[in-house]
């Protein structure tokens, strides 16, 4: 499916947006990027500055700034997990704590 569908369509197909909407009913809202502007209730997106619309108000600009700062924490956490998962694949699980790796170093 990569490349053949946009993220919102894929999220709907896999039931992610429905789950997030159900979580919003419990009070848990989800910050998302601008591509998810019509995803559903409880999925918070930044205010778009589109053609034909007046410039963003100070409140809208502040909301977008807070939204971006909140999302960056989740994006960074996902990036760290992604890079660490690659490193974890190269670790061998062993019962002998003194066993050395092929590089000669202890775990």
C-alpha positions as CSV (number, residue, x, y, z in Angstrom):
1,X,0.0,0.0,0.0
2,X,2.9,2.5,0.4
3,X,2.8,5.2,-2.2
4,X,-0.6,4.2,-3.6
5,X,-2.8,5.9,-1.0
6,X,-2.5,9.1,1.1
7,X,-2.1,8.8,4.9
8,X,-5.7,9.7,5.8
9,X,-7.2,7.1,3.5
10,X,-4.8,4.4,4.9
11,X,-5.7,5.5,8.4
12,X,-9.4,5.2,7.7
13,X,-9.0,1.8,6.0
14,X,-7.2,0.4,9.1
15,X,-9.7,1.9,11.5
16,X,-7.2,4.3,13.1
17,X,-9.4,7.4,12.8
18,X,-12.4,5.5,14.3
19,X,-10.3,4.5,17.3
20,X,-9.0,8.1,17.7
21,X,-12.5,9.5,17.5
22,X,-13.7,6.9,20.2
23,X,-10.7,8.0,22.4
24,X,-11.8,11.6,22.0
25,X,-15.2,10.7,23.4
26,X,-13.3,9.6,26.5
27,X,-11.4,13.0,26.6
28,X,-8.2,12.0,24.8
29,X,-7.6,14.2,21.8
30,X,-4.9,13.5,19.2
31,X,-2.7,16.2,17.6
32,X,-2.2,15.5,13.9
33,X,-0.7,17.3,10.9
34,X,-2.6,19.4,8.3
35,X,-3.2,16.4,6.1
36,X,-5.7,15.1,8.7
37,X,-8.0,18.2,8.7
38,X,-11.1,16.2,7.9
39,X,-10.2,13.1,9.9
40,X,-12.9,13.4,12.5
41,X,-13.8,14.6,16.0
42,X,-10.9,14.7,18.5
43,X,-8.2,14.8,15.9
44,X,-6.7,18.2,16.3
45,X,-5.0,19.9,13.3
46,X,-3.4,23.3,12.8
47,X,-5.4,26.1,11.2
48,X,-4.5,26.4,7.5
49,X,-3.6,29.7,6.0
50,X,-5.3,29.2,2.6
51,X,-5.7,31.5,-0.4
52,X,-8.7,33.8,-0.1
53,X,-8.7,33.6,3.7
54,X,-7.6,36.5,5.9
55,X,-4.2,36.1,7.6
56,X,-4.2,34.0,10.7
57,X,-5.2,35.8,13.9
58,X,-2.9,36.0,16.9
59,X,-5.0,33.3,18.6
60,X,-4.8,31.0,15.5
61,X,-1.1,31.6,15.2
62,X,-0.6,30.8,18.9
63,X,-2.7,27.7,18.6
64,X,-0.6,26.5,15.7
65,X,2.6,27.2,17.6
66,X,1.4,25.2,20.6
67,X,0.2,22.4,18.4
68,X,3.5,22.2,16.6
69,X,5.5,22.1,19.9
70,X,3.3,19.4,21.2
71,X,3.5,17.3,18.1
72,X,7.3,17.6,17.8
73,X,7.6,15.6,21.1
74,X,5.7,12.7,19.6
75,X,7.6,13.0,16.3
76,X,11.0,12.9,18.1
77,X,9.9,9.9,20.3
78,X,8.9,8.0,17.1
79,X,12.2,8.8,15.4
80,X,14.2,7.6,18.5
81,X,12.2,4.4,18.6
82,X,12.7,3.8,14.9
83,X,16.5,4.3,15.1
84,X,16.8,2.2,18.2
85,X,14.8,-0.6,16.8
86,X,17.4,-1.0,14.1
87,X,20.1,-1.1,16.7
88,X,18.2,-3.7,18.7
89,X,18.0,-6.1,15.8
90,X,21.8,-6.4,16.0
91,X,21.9,-7.4,19.7
92,X,22.1,-11.1,20.5
93,X,20.3,-12.4,23.4
94,X,22.5,-14.7,25.5
95,X,22.3,-16.4,28.9
96,X,26.1,-16.1,29.5
97,X,26.8,-12.5,30.6
98,X,30.5,-13.0,30.0
99,X,30.1,-14.0,26.4
100,X,31.7,-11.5,24.0
101,X,30.2,-10.1,20.8
102,X,32.0,-10.7,17.5
103,X,33.7,-7.3,18.0
104,X,35.2,-8.6,21.3
105,X,33.3,-6.3,23.6
106,X,31.0,-7.3,26.4
107,X,27.4,-6.4,26.3
